[in-house]
Amino acid sequence: MAATRTLVAVIAAFLAVSARASKYTREANEGLADAKRREAGEFRVVRLNQLQLSAVKLAELHSDLKIQEKDELSWKKLKAEGLDEDGEKEAKLRRNLNVIMTKYGMNGKKDSHLTDTNYIKDGTESDTLDDPRLEKLWSKAKTSGKFSDEELDKLWREFKHHKEKIREYNILLETVSRTEDIHKNVINPSEENPVKEEVLHNKHRELKEKLRSINQGFERLRKVSHQGYDATSEFEEPRVIDLWDMAKSANFTEKELESFREELKHFEAKIEKHHHYQKQLEISHEKLKHIEGTGDKEHLNRNREKYAMLEEKTKELGYKVKKHLQDLSSRISQGLQHNEL
C-alpha cells in the first residue's frame, strides 16, 4: 500500500510539473515568466529543467499522465472492493508509469535522452533509433528516392513508434524476470499457488503479444523501406496499422471485424487531427519565441493567447487519442486471449 501511495505522489508531482508548464502563458502575460526562467529555470526540479521538452512533448506528457491518473483512480476503487488481490493491476500501473518516465527521460538513468528532438521541429537527423537494424533501414529509405518529404515524415513516425514498442517490451520483460525471481525465492516449489501462476501467465501472454507486434512491425518497416508506400494501403497511421494487423489475428467474427475496421477509420481521423494541432503548436511556439525579442507587447499578447488555445486543444486531443487507443487495444487483447482458449 505504501508503494501505491508513492506512485500516486509521483503522478501528482508530474501533473503539477505539467500544469506549471501551462502556467507559463499566464505568467508571461504579467511579464514575470522570462525573469523567473532566467533566475531558476522554469521548473523547481533541476532535472526537469534539463529535459527541455518541446511544446508538443509537454502536451504529450500531460496526456500520458491524465491516462495514468484515470487508471490509478479506477484501481483504487477496485482495490477498495477487494478486486485486485493478486496485485496484478497495481503492478501494471507501475509498469505504465515506468514507461512514461523512460519515454520522457525521467527515470534517472544515464543513457536516457534528456533533450527532446521532436521530428516536427528539429527534423529527423538529430534523433536516434537505438537499434542498428532500424538505423540501417532508415538510412536506406532516406537515400532511396522513393519517398516524398511528407512520406518520410510519416515513415519516421513509424520508426519512432516501433522504437517505443521495443522499449515497452524491454520494461515488461524486466518486470516479468523480477516477478519470476520473487516467485522462485518466496514460494516453495512443491506447493502450487494458482493466483501467482495466473499472474505470471498473464505477464507472459502480454509479452507474447508485444513480441508478435514488434516482429510484425519490423517486417512492415523492412518492406516499406525497400518498396515505398503502397498507394492502395487501407491505413497510414502506425498505431492504426498495428491494431488492424492484430485485429485480423484475433477471434473476431466477420461482422465484428468490419465494425472494428470502421472504428479504426474514425480513430485514424482523430490521430490526424491531433497531428495537425501538434504541428500548429510547434509553429506557434517558435513564433512566440521570436516575437518575445521584438518588444511588441500587443503582438506578443495575441500570440500568447493563440499558443494557450493550441496547447489546451493539443492536450485534449492527445488524451482522447490515447484513451481511444487504450480501449481498442483492450478489445483486441480480449480477442487474442479467446484464441488461446
N, C-alpha and C positions, 0 to 999 in steps of 0.2 A: 504493500500500500504506500509505503514511503517513496518507492521508486515511481509510482504513479503520480504522487504529489509533485515530485521533482520534474516529471515530464510536463505536467500542467504548468509549472512555474517557468520552464524553458519556453514553452509555447507562448505564454503570456508575455514574456520578455521580448521574444522575437516579434510578436504582434505590436508591441509598444514601439519597437525599433522601426517597423514599417510605418506605423502611424506617425512617428516623429519625422520620417522622411516626407510624408504627405504634408506635414505641418510647415515644411519649407516654404510653400507658396504663401501661406497666411503670414508667416514671419517676414517674408520678403516684402509683402505689401506694407509692412510697418517700418521697413528699412533696417531690420535687425539681422536678417539671415546672413548676409555677407560677413558682417563683423563677427558674428558668433562662429561661423565656419572657419574664419581665419584664426580666431583665438584658440578654439579647442576642437575643431573638426565638427562635422555635422552630428555625429553620434558620441555619446559618453563613453561607450566601449571602444577602446583603441583599435581592437582587431576588426571591428565593423567599419571603422573609417578606412582601414587598409583595403577593404573589399572593393570600394569604388564602383559599386553596382550601377549599371546604367538605369535610365528611367524604366525601360522595358523589364529589366531583371527585378527591379524593386516591385513593380506591379505583379510580376510572376511570383515572387516570394510571398507577397500579400495573398495571392490566390491559393498558393500551396498551403499556407498557414490557416486560411479560412476552412479549407477542406479538413486539415488535421484537427482543428479545433472542433468542427462539427462531429467528426468521428470520435474524438475524445469525450465529448458530452454524451454521445449515444452510448459509448462504452460505460460511462459512469452509471447511466440508467440501467444497463444490462447487469452491471456488477451489483448494484443495489438489489436487483431481483434474483441474484444468485445464478445468473446465466452464463458466467464465464469462469466456471470452477477450475478448468484446466489452465487458465491464464493465456490461452492461445490468442485471443483478441487483443489483450494487453501487449503481448509480445509483438503482434503485428503493428500495433501503434508505434512501438519503439523502433521497429524496422523502418516504418514510413518516415518517422522523424529523422532517423539516421540518414536516409536517402536525401531528405531535404537539406540537412546540414552539409552533407558531402557535395550536393549539387551546387550550393552557394558558397562553398569554401569555409563553412563554419564548424567543421569537425576537428579543427586544431591540428590536422596532420600536415607535415611539412611539404608533402607533394601536392597539396591542394592548390588550385589556381585561385589566387586572391583577387586578381583583377579580372573584370568582365570584358570579354571581347565579342560583343554581340555582332553577329554577321550583318545585321541591318545597318549598323553604324560604322563598324570598322572593316567590313569586308571579311572574306573567308581566309585570307592569307595569315592573319595573326593568331588564329586558333589552331589547336592540335586535336587529333583524334585518339591519341594514346594507344594506337594499335597499328603495327606495321602493315598488316593486311589492308586495313581501311585506308591508311595513308597512301598505299600503292594504288588502290582503286581510285581514290580521289584524284591523285596526280594524273592517272591515265585519262580520267573523264575530263579534267580541265584542259588537257592538251589535245583531246581527240577532235575538236572542232564540230562535235555532234550536238552541242548544247548552246542555246542562246543564253544571254545573261540571266534572264528570268528563270530558265530551266536549271541553270547552275545554282541559283539561289534555292530553288525547290529541292534539288539533289542534295545540297549542303544540309538542308533541314533533315533530310532522310538519314544522312550520315550522323548528324548530331543526335537524332532520335535513337539510332542504333547504339551509339556510344552510351547513352543514358540507360538503355536496356541492359547492356553488359554490366554497367556499374551497379544497377539494382540487383542483377543476378548475383554478382560477387558479394554484395552485402547480405543477401538472403543465404547464400552458401556458407558464409562465415557464421551467421546466426544458427543455421542447422548444425554445423560442426560443433559449436559450443553446447547446443542443446543435447546432442548425442553424447558428448563428453560427460556432461552432468548426469545424463540418464545412466551411463555406464558406472559412474562413480557412486551414485546415491542408491540406485535400485539394485537389489540382489538379483543377479541374472536368472536365478532359479525360480523367481517369483514373477508372475505375469501382472502387468499393470496396464489394463485396457485404455485408460484415459491418456497416459503418457504415450502409448503406442499409437493412438489415434492422432495425437498432436504431431508426432514425428511423421506419420503417414501423410497428413495434410501438408506439412512443410515440403516433403519430398515430391508430392504431387504438384505443388506450386513451383518448385524448382524445375520439374519436368516440363511444365507449361511454358515457363520463361525460356528454358533452353531451346524448346521447339520453336518459339517465336524468334529467338536470336538466330537460329540456323536458317529459318525461312527468310528472315530479314537480310541476312548476309547474301544468300543466293539471289535475292531480288536486287540488291546493290551491285553484285557482280554482273548480273545480266544487264541492268540498266547502264552501268558504267561502260560496258563494251558495246551495247547496241543502241543506246539512246532511249528516249521515252517513246512508248507506244501510243500513237495518237488515238487509238480506239480503247485505251485503258479506261475502265469504269470510274476509278477513283484516283486522286492525285496526292492527297494528304497522307503522309507516312503512317500516322496513327490509325487512320481510317482503313488504309490498305492492310495493316496488321490485323485489325478487327475483322475485316471481311475474310481474310485468309483463314483465321482461326474459326470464324463462324461456319465456314464451309466444312470444317473438320468436326464440328460439334454435332450433337444429336438433335438437330432441328428438323422438323417436317418441312416439306417444300413450301407450304404456306407461311410457316414461321420464318423461314429463310428469306422469302420475298419481302415479308414485313420488315425484317431486320435490314434488308438492303435499302428500303425506302427511308428507314430511320437514319441509316448511315449517310444518305444523301443530305438529309437535313443537318446532321452533325457536321458534315464537311463544310456546308454553307456557313454554319456558326463559326467554325475554325477560321475560314477565310475572312469573315467579318472581324474576328479577333486580330488576325494578322494585319488587316487594314489599319485598325486602331493602334496597333503596336508601332507600325511604320510612321503613322501620323504623330504619335507621342515622341518618337525619336527625333523627327524633324522639328517638332515644337520645342523640344529640349535643347537642341543645337541652336535654334533661332534665339531662344531665350538667353542662352549663354552669350551669344553675340551681341544682343541688344543691351545686356547688362552693362557693357562697357561704353555705351553711347551717351548715357546720362539723360535720355529722353524718357522721363517718368510716365507720361501718358501712354506712349507706345509700349513701355515696359509693363505697365499695369494691364493693358489689354491682352498682351501675350501671356502674362501670368494667369489670367482668368481662363484663357483658352487652354493653357497647359494643365491647369487644375481639372478642367472639364474632361480633357482627353485622358488624364491619369485615372480619374474615377471610372470612366467608361471602360478603359482597358482592364482595370481591376475587376469590374463587374462581369465583363465578358470572359475574362480568364477564369473566374470562379465557375461560371456556368459551363464553360468548355470542360474543365477538369471534373466537375460533378457529373456531367453527362458521360464523360469517358469512364469514370468510375462505375456508373450504372450499367453501361454497355459491357464493360469488361466482366462485371459480376454475372451478367446473364450468360455470357459465353462460357465463363468458368463453370457455371452450373451445367450447361450443355455438355462440356467436355467431361465432367465428372460422371454424367449419366453414361457416357461411352465406356467408362471403365467398369461399370456395374454389370 
